[in-house]
Amino acid sequence: MFVGGWGGHGGGIGIKADGSFTISLRTYTWCTEGPSPCDRIVNNIIIPGDIASGHLSSSSGHTATGVVTKTTDLRDTPIGAIDFILYPSTDILSVSGIGDLCGPQAAAGACGA
């Protein structure tokens, strides 16, 4: 039930059927203004600088625990445990350290602009 794409203002997470996930978040620092990790623009598309990946390690009901195993931003998306809570009635996934991310059936504006 966690599989799919979840997004919000500034980024999102993709979770595959095998439990692997990739997080992509804005740092809100442009590469022209500061050191890496930083965001950049390619062909008028913002490329987020905070990229992390990992896998779900357990789940029970509407909660899951995972582990971030790789990251470009140790401050905002550190390596280690990460928790997920799914709210099916609103199609929102709450992710520890990140906040709420919306699935495709979530109400417009529920997870930011």
TORKOL-4160 file (C-alpha; in steps of 0.2 Angstrom, whole numbers, padded with zeros to 4 digits, m for minus):
113
<pt num="1" X="0000" Y="0000" Z="0000"/>
<pt num="2" X="0015" Y="0012" Z="0001"/>
<pt num="3" X="0020" Y="0008" Z="m0017"/>
<pt num="4" X="0020" Y="0023" Z="m0029"/>
<pt num="5" X="0024" Y="0041" Z="m0030"/>
<pt num="6" X="0021" Y="0053" Z="m0016"/>
<pt num="7" X="0024" Y="0072" Z="m0018"/>
<pt num="8" X="0023" Y="0089" Z="m0010"/>
<pt num="9" X="0030" Y="0106" Z="m0012"/>
<pt num="10" X="0049" Y="0104" Z="m0014"/>
<pt num="11" X="0050" Y="0086" Z="m0018"/>
<pt num="12" X="0044" Y="0068" Z="m0016"/>
<pt num="13" X="0047" Y="0050" Z="m0014"/>
<pt num="14" X="0045" Y="0035" Z="m0025"/>
<pt num="15" X="0043" Y="0018" Z="m0017"/>
<pt num="16" X="0044" Y="0002" Z="m0027"/>
<pt num="17" X="0036" Y="m0015" Z="m0025"/>
<pt num="18" X="0052" Y="m0022" Z="m0018"/>
<pt num="19" X="0052" Y="m0009" Z="m0004"/>
<pt num="20" X="0066" Y="0002" Z="m0011"/>
<pt num="21" X="0063" Y="0020" Z="m0011"/>
<pt num="22" X="0071" Y="0036" Z="m0018"/>
<pt num="23" X="0069" Y="0053" Z="m0010"/>
<pt num="24" X="0071" Y="0069" Z="m0020"/>
<pt num="25" X="0070" Y="0086" Z="m0011"/>
<pt num="26" X="0074" Y="0104" Z="m0014"/>
<pt num="27" X="0088" Y="0111" Z="m0003"/>
<pt num="28" X="0083" Y="0129" Z="m0007"/>
<pt num="29" X="0101" Y="0134" Z="m0011"/>
<pt num="30" X="0106" Y="0136" Z="m0029"/>
<pt num="31" X="0122" Y="0129" Z="m0034"/>
<pt num="32" X="0127" Y="0146" Z="m0040"/>
<pt num="33" X="0125" Y="0153" Z="m0022"/>
<pt num="34" X="0132" Y="0139" Z="m0011"/>
<pt num="35" X="0141" Y="0122" Z="m0010"/>
<pt num="36" X="0134" Y="0106" Z="m0013"/>
<pt num="37" X="0121" Y="0099" Z="m0009"/>
<pt num="38" X="0112" Y="0112" Z="m0020"/>
<pt num="39" X="0098" Y="0114" Z="m0032"/>
<pt num="40" X="0101" Y="0118" Z="m0051"/>
<pt num="41" X="0090" Y="0122" Z="m0066"/>
<pt num="42" X="0092" Y="0111" Z="m0082"/>
<pt num="43" X="0081" Y="0115" Z="m0097"/>
<pt num="44" X="0069" Y="0126" Z="m0085"/>
<pt num="45" X="0067" Y="0111" Z="m0073"/>
<pt num="46" X="0073" Y="0112" Z="m0055"/>
<pt num="47" X="0084" Y="0098" Z="m0051"/>
<pt num="48" X="0084" Y="0095" Z="m0032"/>
<pt num="49" X="0100" Y="0093" Z="m0023"/>
<pt num="50" X="0094" Y="0082" Z="m0009"/>
<pt num="51" X="0094" Y="0064" Z="m0016"/>
<pt num="52" X="0093" Y="0049" Z="m0004"/>
<pt num="53" X="0088" Y="0031" Z="m0006"/>
<pt num="54" X="0085" Y="0016" Z="0005"/>
<pt num="55" X="0073" Y="0002" Z="0008"/>
<pt num="56" X="0058" Y="m0002" Z="0019"/>
<pt num="57" X="0063" Y="m0014" Z="0033"/>
<pt num="58" X="0046" Y="m0018" Z="0041"/>
<pt num="59" X="0027" Y="m0013" Z="0040"/>
<pt num="60" X="0012" Y="m0016" Z="0050"/>
<pt num="61" X="m0005" Y="m0009" Z="0045"/>
<pt num="62" X="m0003" Y="0009" Z="0039"/>
<pt num="63" X="0014" Y="0011" Z="0047"/>
<pt num="64" X="0031" Y="0006" Z="0040"/>
<pt num="65" X="0049" Y="0009" Z="0045"/>
<pt num="66" X="0064" Y="0010" Z="0033"/>
<pt num="67" X="0082" Y="0014" Z="0032"/>
<pt num="68" X="0090" Y="0028" Z="0022"/>
<pt num="69" X="0107" Y="0020" Z="0015"/>
<pt num="70" X="0113" Y="0034" Z="0004"/>
<pt num="71" X="0111" Y="0053" Z="0004"/>
<pt num="72" X="0118" Y="0068" Z="m0003"/>
<pt num="73" X="0112" Y="0079" Z="0011"/>
<pt num="74" X="0117" Y="0072" Z="0028"/>
<pt num="75" X="0109" Y="0087" Z="0037"/>
<pt num="76" X="0091" Y="0086" Z="0030"/>
<pt num="77" X="0090" Y="0067" Z="0025"/>
<pt num="78" X="0102" Y="0058" Z="0036"/>
<pt num="79" X="0107" Y="0040" Z="0035"/>
<pt num="80" X="0097" Y="0029" Z="0047"/>
<pt num="81" X="0079" Y="0025" Z="0052"/>
<pt num="82" X="0065" Y="0034" Z="0043"/>
<pt num="83" X="0046" Y="0031" Z="0048"/>
<pt num="84" X="0031" Y="0031" Z="0036"/>
<pt num="85" X="0013" Y="0033" Z="0041"/>
<pt num="86" X="m0001" Y="0031" Z="0028"/>
<pt num="87" X="m0018" Y="0040" Z="0029"/>
<pt num="88" X="m0028" Y="0031" Z="0016"/>
<pt num="89" X="m0043" Y="0041" Z="0018"/>
<pt num="90" X="m0034" Y="0057" Z="0012"/>
<pt num="91" X="m0020" Y="0048" Z="0002"/>
<pt num="92" X="m0007" Y="0056" Z="0012"/>
<pt num="93" X="0010" Y="0048" Z="0017"/>
<pt num="94" X="0018" Y="0056" Z="0032"/>
<pt num="95" X="0037" Y="0054" Z="0032"/>
<pt num="96" X="0048" Y="0057" Z="0047"/>
<pt num="97" X="0059" Y="0072" Z="0045"/>
<pt num="98" X="0051" Y="0077" Z="0028"/>
<pt num="99" X="0033" Y="0079" Z="0032"/>
<pt num="100" X="0017" Y="0075" Z="0022"/>
<pt num="101" X="0017" Y="0069" Z="0004"/>
<pt num="102" X="0002" Y="0067" Z="m0007"/>
<pt num="103" X="m0003" Y="0052" Z="m0018"/>
<pt num="104" X="m0013" Y="0055" Z="m0034"/>
<pt num="105" X="m0030" Y="0055" Z="m0025"/>
<pt num="106" X="m0026" Y="0068" Z="m0012"/>
<pt num="107" X="m0035" Y="0084" Z="m0011"/>
<pt num="108" X="m0028" Y="0098" Z="m0022"/>
<pt num="109" X="m0016" Y="0109" Z="m0011"/>
<pt num="110" X="m0015" Y="0096" Z="0003"/>
<pt num="111" X="0004" Y="0094" Z="0002"/>
<pt num="112" X="0009" Y="0112" Z="m0003"/>
<pt num="113" X="0009" Y="0122" Z="m0019"/>
